[in-house]
Amino acid sequence: MKRNNNVSRSDRVASEIKKVVSEYLIRGGLGCHEDEVNPVMIVVTDVAVSSCLRHAKIFVSSVSDGLDSSVCVDYLERHSSQIRKAVGDNVKLKFVPEIRFLPDVSRERTKRIEDILKTVNLKPSQAVN
């Protein structure tokens, strides 16, 4: 398999982890309980892996506006051992990275910037000039 020399190993591993965790959540690997978060409503937006490949930060968001990202993070942290096992079973690494879940705040930042631009009465295209 020919590899792109511009992409680091940690970036390739991050991509694989993102794929595995996303598929695991979509396929119902954690199940769904009425009193908990529906894992299908959680989206893995990004994964950052350390250069030593021992630590991974998984950024998540909810597709439901009524579900806060921090609730998703808490839910995933409680099930991190199951998710880590799925990563270990599907990504070929010497060591399975320690996984940490973090909320993806990019949507909130984008909304905040748009709100600021609205108060200044600028359109986003005018702000670039």
Residue pairs with C-beta under 8 A, 6 or more apart in sequence:
3 12
8 51
9 53
10 49
10 50
10 51
10 53
11 49
13 49
13 53
13 56
13 91
13 93
13 97
14 46
14 47
14 48
14 49
14 56
15 47
16 90
16 91
17 47
17 49
17 56
17 58
17 87
17 91
17 97
18 44
18 46
18 47
18 58
20 86
20 87
20 90
20 91
21 44
21 47
21 58
21 83
21 86
21 87
22 43
22 44
24 30
24 83
24 86
25 39
25 40
25 42
25 44
26 39
26 40
28 39
28 40
29 39
29 82
29 83
29 86
30 39
30 79
30 82
30 83
31 39
32 38
32 39
32 40
36 75
37 67
37 71
37 72
37 75
39 75
41 62
41 63
41 64
41 67
41 72
42 60
42 61
42 62
42 63
42 72
42 75
42 76
43 60
43 61
43 62
43 63
44 58
44 59
44 60
45 59
45 60
45 61
45 104
45 106
46 58
46 59
46 104
47 56
47 57
47 58
47 59
48 56
48 57
48 59
49 55
49 56
49 57
49 97
50 56
50 97
53 93
53 95
53 97
54 95
54 97
54 98
55 97
55 98
55 100
56 87
56 97
56 98
56 99
56 100
57 100
57 101
57 102
58 76
58 99
58 100
58 101
58 102
59 101
59 102
59 103
59 104
60 69
60 72
60 73
60 76
60 101
60 102
60 103
60 104
61 69
61 72
61 103
61 104
61 106
61 107
62 68
62 69
62 71
62 72
69 103
69 104
69 105
70 103
72 101
72 103
73 101
73 102
73 103
76 83
76 101
77 101
80 99
80 101
83 99
84 96
84 97
84 98
84 99
85 96
87 96
87 97
87 99
88 96
114 124
117 123
117 124
117 127
